[in-house]
Amino acid sequence: MATPDFIKAPIALFTNFFLPHPKAPERDLKGKTMLVTGATPGSIGYESALVFSRWGARVAVTVRSESSRQLLMNQLENDNIKGIDIYLMDLENSDSVNEFVCEFSQAYESLDVLLNNAGVYFDLLGKWKEEHLSVDGEEIHWRINYLGVVQLTNALFPLLKKTSEKEGEARVVMVSSHMHDNSVNEELFSGLKPYKSVKAYGRSKLAIIHFSRLMHQQWFEKTKVKFICLHPGSVQANIVGKGLSESPLLVTLRNRLAWIERLILLSPVQGAQTQILCCSSESVESGLYYRRCQEDNCSRQLEDAAVSEKLWQQTQGWLEKIHQPVNL
């Protein structure tokens, strides 16, 4: 049973404000190739990419638009960061994902870590009364946070597997959310009635944990490719601003009260620590879910392996529909 928001909110406040913030231990990443999706300035993806680069890895990142790429280039220049390759990729667009994978595979001979950080949460105010659809007819959160991530992971899996065979390990790290427990397994197949954006977001994050756990069971022993999920914490990040974009008044108010938000929420640097740990620490185990830099519990909905199998069968049908070979 999902934990009600009125209980989760004060727990998150207490955790963020009163408990010490964990930090991922530094590790030498020389010789490693790391790919971080969704690395616009001000995001946990951006902060993770900076750390990986400082620790010696070869780092590539993706952003969704040309304007975001220019913003990122300017920020990297201001931060005096060199050697991070920037690519365009829109998880909502199958052709965009395929074009990126082709471009990336031509530039890189290996991939040690795929950090699936990119994601969206629209309509934080809950005004939408019906689904907003992607260009190919899927509910927008499901399309970007789940289907797009699966498409990218599936397309890059041969490179991850090749790297693991050579180096002894590779990793796929999925950024989920504690909000996955706002959804139940039935909604993965029956849809949301009545529609609520918070449920749609939670459903996409529940699905990505199901996917990660099933891939761990199917592939870890055979390939030593780790599949890991995490909740980064309640972070003062870009996703909040995008979620409020339909209310300019609230955006202005949020900007003016940012100092209060900084007291309550994790900074992007703090919020990035769990995913940095999951991407770099030798102690992290495949198939698990992490929060605050340590193993944590998921919703009991994840205990039903038959649901994971059914979801994957459904997802394979979607991959075939977009004419992508199933590599996973």
Secondary structure, 3 states (H helix, E strand, C coil): CCCCHHHHHHHHHHHHHHCCCCCCCCCCCCCCEEEEECCCCCCHHHHHHHHHHHCCCEEEEEECCHHHHHHHHHHHHHCCCCCEEEEECCCCCHHHHHHHHHHHHHHCCCCCEEEECCCCCCCCCCCCCCCCECCCCCEHHHHHHHHHHHHHHHHHHHHHHHHHHHHCCEEEEEECCHHHHHCCCCHHHHCCCCCCHHHHHHHHHHHHHHHHHHHHHHHHHHHCEEEEEEECCCECCHHHHHHCCCCHHHHHHHHHCHHHHHHHCECHHHHCHHHHHHHHCCCCCCCCEEECCEECCCCHHHHCHHHHHHHHHHHHHHHHHCCCCCCC
